[in-house]
Amino acid sequence: MIDTLCDGLHEGNMAVACVYCDFHAHKEQSATTMLAALLKQLVAGVEPIPEEIKVAYDRAKREVDGRTLLLSQIHTMLTKFVRSLGRAFICIDGLDEFPAKGRPELWQYLQQIVRECPNIRLFVTGRLHIREEVRKYFPGCPDQPPIKPTEEDIREYLIMRLKKDSGLDAMDSELEADTLRIIPDKISGAYVKPVHIKSKVIG
């Protein structure tokens, strides 16, 4: 999906940003870091970088310990920049791996951004329990069917990764067979819930 959107960037004043939530990076993930990453990606595709954003980041770097911008500042710049575009796409992958205690704040800011920017499209993926959170913050969002990987899909992916493994000495035929047998069986039960949120569902 990201490749398709990026291929269409030449068609007009459009920008795409995508972030992946990683369970192993809980301490580094927050609404602030998430929105900052989205803003950075969106702005990176535009030349020249808007002066207001450049000045704000330069000022923050010069302050004590090069502190980051405040969440409210990032939100203001993000919405202002998105409104200047013809269309903006934000994709958040694996939202279920974002720290649960920080998701309400993130949802609230995403809700505000979608409300304030009629030209934005928000795509979210996550395991099925994320659906209830989507319904809470975006009650008009259409439901989407779950995507479930097949065992064969997972097996083919594992074979591809094993072929690229640089530590060949650590893998024997028995371990490889166990890997191709156990992992597909464990992972095939995981579902991903894609959600497409348009700005008009809240307005």
N, CA and C atoms as an extended XYZ file, in Angstrom:
609
Properties=species:S:1:pos:R:3:atomname:S:1:resname:S:1:resid:I:1 pbc="F F F"
N         0.817       -1.196        0.000 N   MET     1
C         0.000        0.000        0.000 CA  MET     1
C         0.860        1.259        0.000 C   MET     1
N         1.917        1.254        0.826 N   ILE     2
C         2.806        2.412        0.898 CA  ILE     2
C         3.483        2.648       -0.440 C   ILE     2
N         3.941        1.568       -1.091 N   ASP     3
C         4.589        1.708       -2.387 CA  ASP     3
C         3.637        2.329       -3.404 C   ASP     3
N         2.392        1.887       -3.385 N   THR     4
C         1.398        2.423       -4.323 CA  THR     4
C         1.162        3.905       -4.080 C   THR     4
N         1.034        4.292       -2.807 N   LEU     5
C         0.818        5.696       -2.485 CA  LEU     5
C         2.022        6.543       -2.891 C   LEU     5
N         3.224        6.041       -2.589 N   CYS     6
C         4.437        6.800       -2.926 CA  CYS     6
C         4.609        6.939       -4.429 C   CYS     6
N         4.205        5.921       -5.175 N   ASP     7
C         4.295        6.003       -6.632 CA  ASP     7
C         3.405        7.111       -7.184 C   ASP     7
N         2.363        7.479       -6.419 N   GLY     8
C         1.438        8.495       -6.887 CA  GLY     8
C         1.788        9.901       -6.435 C   GLY     8
N         2.919       10.068       -5.746 N   LEU     9
C         3.273       11.379       -5.222 CA  LEU     9
C         3.462       12.423       -6.317 C   LEU     9
N         3.865       11.971       -7.507 N   HIS    10
C         4.119       12.913       -8.591 CA  HIS    10
C         2.836       13.500       -9.167 C   HIS    10
N         1.697       12.939       -8.760 N   GLU    11
C         0.430       13.363       -9.353 CA  GLU    11
C        -0.085       14.681       -8.799 C   GLU    11
N         0.498       15.176       -7.750 N   GLY    12
C         0.021       16.443       -7.206 CA  GLY    12
C         0.654       16.753       -5.867 C   GLY    12
N         0.082       17.705       -5.173 N   ASN    13
C         0.602       18.153       -3.885 CA  ASN    13
C         0.180       17.161       -2.806 C   ASN    13
N         0.908       16.047       -2.725 N   MET    14
C         0.518       14.944       -1.853 CA  MET    14
C         1.729       14.471       -1.051 C   MET    14
N         1.495       13.969        0.163 N   ALA    15
C         2.581       13.446        0.996 CA  ALA    15
C         2.119       12.186        1.714 C   ALA    15
N         3.076       11.316        1.995 N   VAL    16
C         2.789       10.036        2.649 CA  VAL    16
C         3.748        9.851        3.825 C   VAL    16
N         3.214        9.378        4.954 N   ALA    17
C         4.047        9.059        6.112 CA  ALA    17
C         3.591        7.721        6.685 C   ALA    17
N         4.551        6.929        7.122 N   CYS    18
C         4.226        5.618        7.671 CA  CYS    18
C         5.137        5.310        8.858 C   CYS    18
N         4.551        4.841        9.955 N   VAL    19
C         5.330        4.439       11.120 CA  VAL    19
C         4.891        3.045       11.564 C   VAL    19
N         5.844        2.316       12.119 N   TYR    20
C         5.572        0.965       12.606 CA  TYR    20
C         5.794        0.927       14.109 C   TYR    20
N         4.834        0.439       14.834 N   CYS    21
C         4.941        0.335       16.294 CA  CYS    21
C         5.653       -0.969       16.650 C   CYS    21
N         6.623       -0.879       17.523 N   ASP    22
C         7.442       -2.028       17.886 CA  ASP    22
C         7.305       -2.297       19.383 C   ASP    22
N         6.834       -3.479       19.718 N   PHE    23
C         6.644       -3.861       21.113 CA  PHE    23
C         7.935       -3.737       21.914 C   PHE    23
N         9.072       -3.988       21.267 N   HIS    24
C        10.355       -3.971       21.960 CA  HIS    24
C        10.884       -2.555       22.182 C   HIS    24
N        10.176       -1.553       21.665 N   ALA    25
C        10.631       -0.159       21.826 CA  ALA    25
C         9.620        0.653       22.639 C   ALA    25
N         8.988       -0.002       23.622 N   HIS    26
C         7.949        0.664       24.413 CA  HIS    26
C         8.445        1.948       25.071 C   HIS    26
N         9.661        1.923       25.584 N   LYS    27
C        10.151        3.078       26.319 CA  LYS    27
C        10.362        4.282       25.404 C   LYS    27
N        10.601        4.031       24.134 N   GLU    28
C        10.851        5.123       23.199 CA  GLU    28
C         9.583        5.609       22.505 C   GLU    28
N         8.485        4.869       22.637 N   GLN    29
C         7.274        5.207       21.899 CA  GLN    29
C         6.298        6.004       22.757 C   GLN    29
N         5.843        7.121       22.207 N   SER    30
C         4.859        7.967       22.879 CA  SER    30
C         4.116        8.735       21.796 C   SER    30
N         3.068        9.431       22.199 N   ALA    31
C         2.344       10.257       21.236 CA  ALA    31
C         3.272       11.304       20.636 C   ALA    31
N         4.184       11.828       21.454 N   THR    32
C         5.124       12.843       20.982 CA  THR    32
C         6.054       12.291       19.914 C   THR    32
N         6.684       11.142       20.189 N   THR    33
C         7.618       10.573       19.210 CA  THR    33
C         6.890       10.123       17.950 C   THR    33
N         5.654        9.634       18.114 N   MET    34
C         4.880        9.181       16.956 CA  MET    34
C         4.539       10.342       16.025 C   MET    34
N         3.978       11.423       16.582 N   LEU    35
C         3.594       12.561       15.750 CA  LEU    35
C         4.817       13.267       15.181 C   LEU    35
N         5.910       13.296       15.956 N   ALA    36
C         7.143       13.911       15.458 CA  ALA    36
C         7.673       13.140       14.249 C   ALA    36
N         7.617       11.816       14.305 N   ALA    37
C         8.083       10.990       13.195 CA  ALA    37
C         7.211       11.207       11.963 C   ALA    37
N         5.895       11.312       12.173 N   LEU    38
C         4.981       11.553       11.057 CA  LEU    38
C         5.242       12.908       10.418 C   LEU    38
N         5.417       13.930       11.255 N   LEU    39
C         5.691       15.272       10.742 CA  LEU    39
C         6.993       15.282        9.947 C   LEU    39
N         8.025       14.642       10.486 N   LYS    40
C         9.326       14.614        9.816 CA  LYS    40
C         9.224       13.966        8.444 C   LYS    40
N         8.483       12.856        8.355 N   GLN    41
C         8.341       12.162        7.076 CA  GLN    41
C         7.552       12.988        6.070 C   GLN    41
N         6.477       13.605        6.527 N   LEU    42
C         5.660       14.403        5.616 CA  LEU    42
C         6.442       15.587        5.066 C   LEU    42
N         7.160       16.254        5.948 N   VAL    43
C         7.924       17.439        5.548 CA  VAL    43
C         9.089       17.066        4.640 C   VAL    43
N         9.682       15.866        4.869 N   ALA    44
C        10.849       15.448        4.090 CA  ALA    44
C        10.550       15.358        2.598 C   ALA    44
N         9.282       15.137        2.257 N   GLY    45
C         8.926       15.008        0.849 CA  GLY    45
C         8.626       16.326        0.170 C   GLY    45
N         8.827       17.422        0.869 N   VAL    46
C         8.503       18.739        0.319 CA  VAL    46
C         9.745       19.621        0.279 C   VAL    46
N         9.935       20.309       -0.813 N   GLU    47
C        11.048       21.261       -0.947 CA  GLU    47
C        10.498       22.626       -1.329 C   GLU    47
N        10.936       23.685       -0.646 N   PRO    48
C        11.803       23.653        0.534 CA  PRO    48
C        10.991       23.338        1.790 C   PRO    48
N        11.675       22.972        2.873 N   ILE    49
C        11.006       22.717        4.143 CA  ILE    49
C        10.393       24.024        4.634 C   ILE    49
N         9.126       23.989        5.054 N   PRO    50
C         8.492       25.218        5.552 CA  PRO    50
C         9.338       25.894        6.621 C   PRO    50
N         9.520       27.192        6.484 N   GLU    51
C        10.411       27.942        7.369 CA  GLU    51
C         9.986       27.834        8.829 C   GLU    51
N         8.687       27.856        9.101 N   GLU    52
C         8.202       27.777       10.485 CA  GLU    52
C         8.656       26.496       11.167 C   GLU    52
N         8.604       25.389       10.448 N   ILE    53
C         9.001       24.104       11.015 CA  ILE    53
C        10.510       24.041       11.195 C   ILE    53
N        11.241       24.520       10.221 N   LYS    54
C        12.705       24.521       10.306 CA  LYS    54
C        13.182       25.360       11.495 C   LYS    54
N        12.600       26.535       11.669 N   VAL    55
C        12.982       27.415       12.767 CA  VAL    55
C        12.675       26.772       14.114 C   VAL    55
N        11.502       26.139       14.235 N   ALA    56
C        11.101       25.517       15.501 CA  ALA    56
C        12.058       24.392       15.893 C   ALA    56
N        12.442       23.556       14.943 N   TYR    57
C        13.365       22.460       15.240 CA  TYR    57
C        14.755       22.988       15.575 C   TYR    57
N        15.212       24.003       14.833 N   ASP    58
C        16.539       24.578       15.118 CA  ASP    58
C        16.572       25.204       16.505 C   ASP    58
N        15.490       25.869       16.894 N   ARG    59
C        15.427       26.500       18.212 CA  ARG    59
C        15.460       25.442       19.306 C   ARG    59
N        14.734       24.359       19.110 N   ALA    60
C        14.688       23.291       20.112 CA  ALA    60
C        16.069       22.656       20.297 C   ALA    60
N        16.803       22.481       19.196 N   LYS    61
C        18.135       21.872       19.274 CA  LYS    61
C        19.104       22.733       20.068 C   LYS    61
N        18.921       24.044       20.023 N   ARG    62
C        19.838       24.954       20.703 CA  ARG    62
C        19.576       25.047       22.201 C   ARG    62
N        18.411       24.569       22.634 N   GLU    63
C        18.074       24.657       24.048 CA  GLU    63
C        18.760       23.547       24.840 C   GLU    63
N        18.563       23.557       26.148 N   VAL    64
C        19.249       22.622       27.038 CA  VAL    64
C        19.051       21.173       26.584 C   VAL    64
N        20.174       20.471       26.398 N   ASP    65
C        20.171       19.062       25.985 CA  ASP    65
C        19.483       18.831       24.645 C   ASP    65
N        19.291       19.891       23.871 N   GLY    66
C        18.656       19.724       22.572 CA  GLY    66
C        17.291       19.078       22.686 C   GLY    66
N        16.462       19.604       23.575 N   ARG    67
C        15.164       18.979       23.859 CA  ARG    67
C        14.287       18.928       22.616 C   ARG    67
N        13.346       18.007       22.620 N   THR    68
C        12.419       17.877       21.495 CA  THR    68
C        11.301       18.900       21.625 C   THR    68
N        10.561       19.065       20.552 N   LEU    69
C         9.423       19.971       20.588 CA  LEU    69
C         8.338       19.394       21.487 C   LEU    69
N         7.518       20.267       22.035 N   LEU    70
C         6.386       19.827       22.843 CA  LEU    70
C         5.327       19.201       21.946 C   LEU    70
N         4.542       18.297       22.520 N   LEU    71
C         3.502       17.618       21.756 CA  LEU    71
C         2.528       18.613       21.140 C   LEU    71
N         2.143       19.638       21.893 N   SER    72
C         1.209       20.636       21.370 CA  SER    72
C         1.802       21.383       20.173 C   SER    72
N         3.125       21.642       20.199 N   GLN    73
C         3.785       22.309       19.079 CA  GLN    73
C         3.795       21.416       17.834 C   GLN    73
N         4.108       20.156       18.060 N   ILE    74
C         4.150       19.209       16.943 CA  ILE    74
C         2.764       19.090       16.318 C   ILE    74
N         1.744       18.987       17.156 N   HIS    75
C         0.373       18.873       16.663 CA  HIS    75
C        -0.007       20.090       15.827 C   HIS    75
N         0.321       21.275       16.308 N   THR    76
C        -0.015       22.509       15.589 CA  THR    76
C         0.665       22.549       14.222 C   THR    76
N         1.964       22.235       14.197 N   MET    77
C         2.697       22.262       12.930 CA  MET    77
C         2.219       21.173       11.974 C   MET    77
N         1.910       19.998       12.537 N   LEU    78
C         1.457       18.887       11.703 CA  LEU    78
C         0.144       19.217       11.022 C   LEU    78
N        -0.825       19.726       11.775 N   THR    79
C        -2.129       20.048       11.184 CA  THR    79
C        -2.005       21.191       10.177 C   THR    79
N        -1.202       22.183       10.502 N   LYS    80
C        -1.029       23.317        9.592 CA  LYS    80
C        -0.385       22.864        8.285 C   LYS    80
N         0.617       21.990        8.408 N   PHE    81
C         1.302       21.518        7.209 CA  PHE    81
C         0.385       20.635        6.365 C   PHE    81
N        -0.342       19.735        7.011 N   VAL    82
C        -1.237       18.836        6.282 CA  VAL    82
C        -2.301       19.631        5.529 C   VAL    82
N        -2.825       20.687        6.151 N   ARG    83
C        -3.854       21.491        5.488 CA  ARG    83
C        -3.322       22.210        4.249 C   ARG    83
N        -1.999       22.394        4.183 N   SER    84
C        -1.409       23.066        3.031 CA  SER    84
C        -1.244       22.123        1.839 C   SER    84
N        -1.453       20.823        2.072 N   LEU    85
C        -1.288       19.827        1.016 CA  LEU    85
C        -2.597       19.569        0.288 C   LEU    85
N        -2.466       18.972       -0.900 N   GLY    86
C        -3.667       18.561       -1.599 CA  GLY    86
C        -4.270       17.325       -0.947 C   GLY    86
N        -3.407       16.410       -0.519 N   ARG    87
C        -3.846       15.176        0.140 CA  ARG    87
C        -2.685       14.634        0.959 C   ARG    87
N        -2.983       14.105        2.127 N   ALA    88
C        -1.961       13.498        2.979 CA  ALA    88
C        -2.445       12.130        3.444 C   ALA    88
N        -1.542       11.167        3.435 N   PHE    89
C        -1.836        9.811        3.892 CA  PHE    89
C        -0.928        9.478        5.070 C   PHE    89
N        -1.525        9.066        6.175 N   ILE    90
C        -0.772        8.634        7.346 CA  ILE    90
C        -1.097        7.169        7.619 C   ILE    90
N        -0.061        6.351        7.708 N   CYS    91
C        -0.242        4.926        7.948 CA  CYS    91
C         0.465        4.534        9.243 C   CYS    91
N        -0.271        3.910       10.148 N   ILE    92
C         0.303        3.439       11.410 CA  ILE    92
C         0.125        1.926       11.454 C   ILE    92
N         1.230        1.225       11.418 N   ASP    93
C         1.203       -0.230       11.339 CA  ASP    93
C         1.471       -0.837       12.710 C   ASP    93
N         0.696       -1.864       13.068 N   GLY    94
C         0.915       -2.578       14.325 CA  GLY    94
C         0.602       -1.746       15.552 C   GLY    94
N        -0.507       -1.000       15.520 N   LEU    95
C        -0.836       -0.105       16.635 CA  LEU    95
C        -1.038       -0.852       17.946 C   LEU    95
N        -1.362       -2.132       17.875 N   ASP    96
C        -1.528       -2.917       19.101 CA  ASP    96
C        -0.214       -3.053       19.872 C   ASP    96
N         0.928       -2.812       19.207 N   GLU    97
C         2.228       -2.906       19.876 CA  GLU    97
C         2.654       -1.568       20.487 C   GLU    97
N         1.871       -0.524       20.271 N   PHE    98
C         2.134        0.760       20.914 CA  PHE    98
C         1.722        0.634       22.381 C   PHE    98
N         2.475        1.225       23.329 N   PRO    99
C         2.153        1.076       24.756 CA  PRO    99
C         0.696        1.396       25.055 C   PRO    99
N        -0.002        0.473       25.709 N   ALA   100
C        -1.436        0.633       25.975 CA  ALA   100
C        -1.733        1.897       26.767 C   ALA   100
N        -0.887        2.238       27.732 N   LYS   101
C        -1.152        3.412       28.562 CA  LYS   101
C        -1.006        4.715       27.777 C   LYS   101
N        -0.284        4.675       26.663 N   GLY   102
C        -0.099        5.883       25.864 CA  GLY   102
C        -1.053        6.001       24.698 C   GLY   102
N        -1.822        4.939       24.423 N   ARG   103
C        -2.701        4.967       23.245 CA  ARG   103
C        -3.831        5.981       23.362 C   ARG   103
N        -4.463        6.154       24.537 N   PRO   104
C        -5.542        7.154       24.603 CA  PRO   104
C        -5.088        8.541       24.155 C   PRO   104
N        -3.904        8.962       24.595 N   GLU   105
C        -3.395       10.277       24.196 CA  GLU   105
C        -3.145       10.317       22.690 C   GLU   105
N        -2.562        9.249       22.153 N   LEU   106
C        -2.309        9.196       20.716 CA  LEU   106
C        -3.610        9.242       19.937 C   LEU   106
N        -4.602        8.446       20.372 N   TRP   107
C        -5.902        8.445       19.693 CA  TRP   107
C        -6.529        9.836       19.704 C   TRP   107
N        -6.439       10.511       20.829 N   GLN   108
C        -7.038       11.843       20.943 CA  GLN   108
C        -6.414       12.827       19.963 C   GLN   108
N        -5.094       12.763       19.817 N   TYR   109
C        -4.433       13.667       18.870 CA  TYR   109
C        -4.731       13.278       17.427 C   TYR   109
N        -4.773       11.983       17.147 N   LEU   110
C        -5.136       11.550       15.804 CA  LEU   110
C        -6.563       11.995       15.471 C   LEU   110
N        -7.434       11.897       16.460 N   GLN   111
C        -8.824       12.328       16.283 CA  GLN   111
C        -8.879       13.814       15.939 C   GLN   111
N        -8.107       14.625       16.652 N   GLN   112
C        -8.075       16.060       16.381 CA  GLN   112
C        -7.529       16.356       14.992 C   GLN   112
N        -6.456       15.656       14.612 N   ILE   113
C        -5.838       15.892       13.306 CA  ILE   113
C        -6.807       15.554       12.189 C   ILE   113
N        -7.492       14.419       12.306 N   VAL   114
C        -8.453       14.015       11.279 CA  VAL   114
C        -9.608       15.013       11.207 C   VAL   114
N       -10.033       15.515       12.378 N   ARG   115
C       -11.126       16.486       12.418 CA  ARG   115
C       -10.715       17.815       11.769 C   ARG   115
N        -9.477       18.220       12.011 N   GLU   116
C        -9.018       19.532       11.558 CA  GLU   116
C        -8.500       19.538       10.125 C   GLU   116
N        -8.235       18.358        9.566 N   CYS   117
C        -7.649       18.282        8.222 CA  CYS   117
C        -8.560       17.463        7.300 C   CYS   117
N        -9.415       18.108        6.537 N   PRO   118
C       -10.341       17.392        5.664 CA  PRO   118
C        -9.667       16.631        4.530 C   PRO   118
N        -8.393       16.898        4.283 N   ASN   119
C        -7.685       16.260        3.174 CA  ASN   119
C        -6.826       15.077        3.605 C   ASN   119
N        -6.976       14.636        4.850 N   ILE   120
C        -6.133       13.553        5.347 CA  ILE   120
C        -6.852       12.216        5.289 C   ILE   120
N        -6.069       11.155        5.080 N   ARG   121
C        -6.567        9.790        5.147 CA  ARG   121
C        -5.667        9.025        6.100 C   ARG   121
N        -6.275        8.396        7.086 N   LEU   122
C        -5.533        7.675        8.113 CA  LEU   122
C        -5.784        6.180        7.975 C   LEU   122
N        -4.694        5.404        7.880 N   PHE   123
C        -4.778        3.952        7.806 CA  PHE   123
C        -4.119        3.369        9.052 C   PHE   123
N        -4.813        2.448        9.709 N   VAL   124
C        -4.292        1.845       10.935 CA  VAL   124
C        -4.410        0.334       10.831 C   VAL   124
N        -3.362       -0.373       11.238 N   THR   125
C        -3.466       -1.834       11.332 CA  THR   125
C        -3.154       -2.253       12.763 C   THR   125
N        -3.720       -3.364       13.174 N   GLY   126
C        -3.483       -3.887       14.513 CA  GLY   126
C        -4.292       -5.155       14.709 C   GLY   126
N        -4.027       -5.852       15.782 N   ARG   127
C        -4.810       -7.048       16.076 CA  ARG   127
C        -6.241       -6.650       16.435 C   ARG   127
N        -7.110       -7.652       16.459 N   LEU   128
C        -8.551       -7.391       16.500 CA  LEU   128
C        -9.011       -6.514       17.661 C   LEU   128
N        -8.327       -6.568       18.812 N   HIS   129
C        -8.820       -5.794       19.957 CA  HIS   129
C        -8.698       -4.290       19.719 C   HIS   129
N        -7.873       -3.873       18.763 N   ILE   130
C        -7.749       -2.458       18.437 CA  ILE   130
C        -9.045       -1.924       17.834 C   ILE   130
N        -9.850       -2.820       17.261 N   ARG   131
C       -11.105       -2.406       16.625 CA  ARG   131
C       -12.001       -1.647       17.587 C   ARG   131
N       -12.063       -2.077       18.845 N   GLU   132
C       -12.919       -1.406       19.817 CA  GLU   132
C       -12.424        0.004       20.108 C   GLU   132
N       -11.106        0.200       20.108 N   GLU   133
C       -10.563        1.538       20.320 CA  GLU   133
C       -10.879        2.436       19.122 C   GLU   133
N       -10.802        1.883       17.936 N   VAL   134
C       -11.143        2.652       16.733 CA  VAL   134
C       -12.599        3.097       16.802 C   VAL   134
N       -13.479        2.192       17.196 N   ARG   135
C       -14.904        2.523       17.278 CA  ARG   135
C       -15.171        3.594       18.327 C   ARG   135
N       -14.359        3.619       19.380 N   LYS   136
C       -14.542        4.605       20.436 CA  LYS   136
C       -14.173        6.003       19.959 C   LYS   136
N       -13.041        6.125       19.259 N   TYR   137
C       -12.560        7.447       18.856 CA  TYR   137
C       -13.039        7.858       17.464 C   TYR   137
N       -13.411        6.874       16.638 N   PHE   138
C       -13.911        7.154       15.297 CA  PHE   138
C       -15.197        6.354       15.083 C   PHE   138
N       -16.277        6.740       15.758 N   PRO   139
C       -17.510        5.944       15.743 CA  PRO   139
C       -18.123        5.752       14.356 C   PRO   139
N       -17.833        6.618       13.411 N   GLY   140
C       -18.413        6.474       12.079 CA  GLY   140
C       -17.548        5.713       11.111 C   GLY   140
N       -16.424        5.183       11.601 N   CYS   141
C       -15.493        4.492       10.716 CA  CYS   141
C       -16.081        3.166       10.233 C   CYS   141
N       -16.039        2.918        8.919 N   PRO   142
C       -16.559        1.642        8.412 CA  PRO   142
C       -15.717        0.469        8.872 C   PRO   142
N       -16.364       -0.649        9.159 N   ASP   143
C       -15.645       -1.824        9.613 CA  ASP   143
C       -14.913       -2.461        8.441 C   ASP   143
N       -13.767       -3.055        8.721 N   GLN   144
C       -12.963       -3.683        7.684 CA  GLN   144
C       -12.746       -5.149        8.035 C   GLN   144
N       -12.717       -6.027        7.032 N   PRO   145
C       -12.495       -7.452        7.293 CA  PRO   145
C       -11.076       -7.704        7.764 C   PRO   145
N       -10.878       -8.661        8.648 N   PRO   146
C        -9.524       -8.967        9.129 CA  PRO   146
C        -8.691       -9.657        8.060 C   PRO   146
N        -7.398       -9.492        8.167 N   ILE   147
C        -6.457      -10.166        7.274 CA  ILE   147
C        -5.710      -11.205        8.093 C   ILE   147
N        -5.767      -12.435        7.677 N   LYS   148
C        -5.102      -13.507        8.397 CA  LYS   148
C        -4.051      -14.155        7.499 C   LYS   148
N        -2.780      -14.148        7.925 N   PRO   149
C        -1.753      -14.777        7.103 CA  PRO   149
C        -1.927      -16.294        7.103 C   PRO   149
N        -1.700      -16.907        5.953 N   THR   150
C        -1.776      -18.366        5.882 CA  THR   150
C        -0.446      -18.964        6.310 C   THR   150
N        -0.477      -20.229        6.667 N   GLU   151
C         0.761      -20.898        7.058 CA  GLU   151
C         1.750      -20.905        5.902 C   GLU   151
N         1.235      -21.031        4.672 N   GLU   152
C         2.111      -21.062        3.514 CA  GLU   152
C         2.801      -19.719        3.300 C   GLU   152
N         2.057      -18.627        3.527 N   ASP   153
C         2.655      -17.292        3.421 CA  ASP   153
C         3.823      -17.154        4.393 C   ASP   153
N         3.592      -17.591        5.635 N   ILE   154
C         4.619      -17.474        6.672 CA  ILE   154
C         5.804      -18.373        6.349 C   ILE   154
N         5.515      -19.568        5.855 N   ARG   155
C         6.582      -20.507        5.513 CA  ARG   155
C         7.479      -19.936        4.399 C   ARG   155
N         6.865      -19.362        3.378 N   GLU   156
C         7.634      -18.793        2.276 CA  GLU   156
C         8.502      -17.629        2.762 C   GLU   156
N         7.950      -16.833        3.673 N   TYR   157
C         8.715      -15.717        4.224 CA  TYR   157
C         9.911      -16.224        5.021 C   TYR   157
N         9.693      -17.272        5.835 N   LEU   158
C        10.782      -17.837        6.634 CA  LEU   158
C        11.879      -18.411        5.742 C   LEU   158
N        11.489      -19.092        4.688 N   ILE   159
C        12.473      -19.671        3.768 CA  ILE   159
C        13.329      -18.562        3.153 C   ILE   159
N        12.671      -17.467        2.769 N   MET   160
C        13.389      -16.337        2.195 CA  MET   160
C        14.381      -15.752        3.187 C   MET   160
N        13.947      -15.585        4.450 N   ARG   161
C        14.829      -15.014        5.472 CA  ARG   161
C        15.976      -15.966        5.824 C   ARG   161
N        15.683      -17.258        5.868 N   LEU   162
C        16.736      -18.231        6.186 CA  LEU   162
C        17.819      -18.237        5.111 C   LEU   162
N        17.430      -18.040        3.864 N   LYS   163
C        18.409      -18.008        2.775 CA  LYS   163
C        19.333      -16.804        2.898 C   LYS   163
N        18.826      -15.732        3.524 N   LYS   164
C        19.626      -14.518        3.679 CA  LYS   164
C        20.380      -14.480        5.004 C   LYS   164
N        20.214      -15.510        5.833 N   ASP   165
C        20.850      -15.543        7.148 CA  ASP   165
C        22.368      -15.616        6.998 C   ASP   165
N        23.067      -14.661        7.619 N   SER   166
C        24.524      -14.638        7.514 CA  SER   166
C        25.194      -15.661        8.434 C   SER   166
N        24.467      -16.123        9.460 N   GLY   167
C        25.046      -17.090       10.388 CA  GLY   167
C        24.692      -18.512        9.998 C   GLY   167
N        25.139      -18.935        8.836 N   LEU   168
C        24.770      -20.257        8.324 CA  LEU   168
C        25.254      -21.396        9.220 C   LEU   168
N        26.359      -21.181        9.898 N   ASP   169
C        26.914      -22.246       10.751 CA  ASP   169
C        26.023      -22.543       11.950 C   ASP   169
N        25.149      -21.589       12.311 N   ALA   170
C        24.298      -21.771       13.483 CA  ALA   170
C        23.032      -22.562       13.153 C   ALA   170
N        22.787      -22.844       11.887 N   MET   171
C        21.559      -23.510       11.464 CA  MET   171
C        21.874      -24.867       10.848 C   MET   171
N        21.319      -25.940       11.436 N   ASP   172
C        21.435      -27.253       10.814 CA  ASP   172
C        20.075      -27.655       10.275 C   ASP   172
N        19.995      -28.767        9.605 N   SER   173
C        18.758      -29.186        8.949 CA  SER   173
C        17.637      -29.431        9.954 C   SER   173
N        17.977      -29.950       11.125 N   GLU   174
C        16.949      -30.232       12.133 CA  GLU   174
C        16.344      -28.941       12.680 C   GLU   174
N        17.202      -27.943       12.979 N   LEU   175
C        16.718      -26.660       13.488 CA  LEU   175
C        15.893      -25.938       12.425 C   LEU   175
N        16.330      -26.015       11.186 N   GLU   176
C        15.574      -25.390       10.100 CA  GLU   176
C        14.190      -26.017        9.965 C   GLU   176
N        14.122      -27.340       10.062 N   ALA   177
C        12.838      -28.036        9.959 CA  ALA   177
C        11.909      -27.639       11.105 C   ALA   177
N        12.470      -27.540       12.322 N   ASP   178
C        11.668      -27.130       13.471 CA  ASP   178
C        11.163      -25.694       13.302 C   ASP   178
N        12.011      -24.834       12.774 N   THR   179
C        11.628      -23.433       12.550 CA  THR   179
C        10.458      -23.342       11.578 C   THR   179
N        10.544      -24.102       10.483 N   LEU   180
C         9.497      -24.063        9.452 CA  LEU   180
C         8.226      -24.768        9.903 C   LEU   180
N         8.326      -25.580       10.946 N   ARG   181
C         7.142      -26.277       11.449 CA  ARG   181
C         6.455      -25.487       12.573 C   ARG   181
N         7.227      -24.965       13.522 N   ILE   182
C         6.667      -24.358       14.730 CA  ILE   182
C         6.181      -22.928       14.500 C   ILE   182
N         7.015      -22.100       13.870 N   ILE   183
C         6.665      -20.682       13.743 CA  ILE   183
C         5.387      -20.455       12.931 C   ILE   183
N         5.212      -21.082       11.766 N   PRO   184
C         3.956      -20.861       11.031 CA  PRO   184
C         2.720      -21.254       11.836 C   PRO   184
N         2.854      -22.338       12.631 N   ASP   185
C         1.722      -22.794       13.437 CA  ASP   185
C         1.364      -21.784       14.517 C   ASP   185
N         2.376      -21.131       15.102 N   LYS   186
C         2.149      -20.152       16.166 CA  LYS   186
C         1.601      -18.840       15.621 C   LYS   186
N         2.155      -18.381       14.514 N   ILE   187
C         1.822      -17.055       14.014 CA  ILE   187
C         0.536      -17.023       13.219 C   ILE   187
N         0.155      -18.124       12.601 N   SER   188
C        -1.011      -18.105       11.723 CA  SER   188
C        -2.295      -17.767       12.459 C   SER   188
N        -2.263      -17.798       13.791 N   GLY   189
C        -3.447      -17.433       14.555 CA  GLY   189
C        -3.589      -15.947       14.785 C   GLY   189
N        -2.596      -15.168       14.361 N   ALA   190
C        -2.630      -13.712       14.560 CA  ALA   190
C        -3.403      -13.054       13.438 C   ALA   190
N        -4.232      -12.084       13.806 N   TYR   191
C        -5.013      -11.355       12.832 CA  TYR   191
C        -4.527       -9.909       12.788 C   TYR   191
N        -4.689       -9.310       11.641 N   VAL   192
C        -4.399       -7.895       11.490 CA  VAL   192
C        -5.664       -7.196       11.046 C   VAL   192
N        -5.946       -6.072       11.658 N   LYS   193
C        -7.157       -5.326       11.358 CA  LYS   193
C        -6.782       -4.017       10.672 C   LYS   193
N        -6.999       -3.905        9.347 N   PRO   194
C        -6.728       -2.651        8.685 CA  PRO   194
C        -7.913       -1.725        8.812 C   PRO   194
N        -7.672       -0.468        9.105 N   VAL   195
C        -8.756        0.498        9.254 CA  VAL   195
C        -8.432        1.729        8.409 C   VAL   195
N        -9.391        2.135        7.603 N   HIS   196
C        -9.228        3.320        6.765 CA  HIS   196
C       -10.153        4.384        7.320 C   HIS   196
N        -9.563        5.465        7.804 N   ILE   197
C       -10.342        6.514        8.444 CA  ILE   197
C       -10.300        7.775        7.599 C   ILE   197
N       -11.447        8.242        7.151 N   LYS   198
C       -11.542        9.488        6.412 CA  LYS   198
C       -11.902       10.606        7.354 C   LYS   198
N       -11.500       11.810        7.011 N   SER   199
C       -11.757       12.941        7.905 CA  SER   199
C       -13.232       13.204        8.095 C   SER   199
N       -14.058       12.905        7.114 N   LYS   200
C       -15.456       13.255        7.197 CA  LYS   200
C       -16.248       12.438        8.213 C   LYS   200
N       -15.679       11.340        8.712 N   VAL   201
C       -16.443       10.504        9.647 CA  VAL   201
C       -16.630       11.194       10.991 C   VAL   201
N       -15.822       12.219       11.264 N   ILE   202
C       -15.926       12.886       12.555 CA  ILE   202
C       -16.624       14.234       12.438 C   ILE   202
N       -16.456       14.872       11.300 N   GLY   203
C       -16.916       16.248       11.162 CA  GLY   203
C       -18.374       16.450       11.462 C   GLY   203
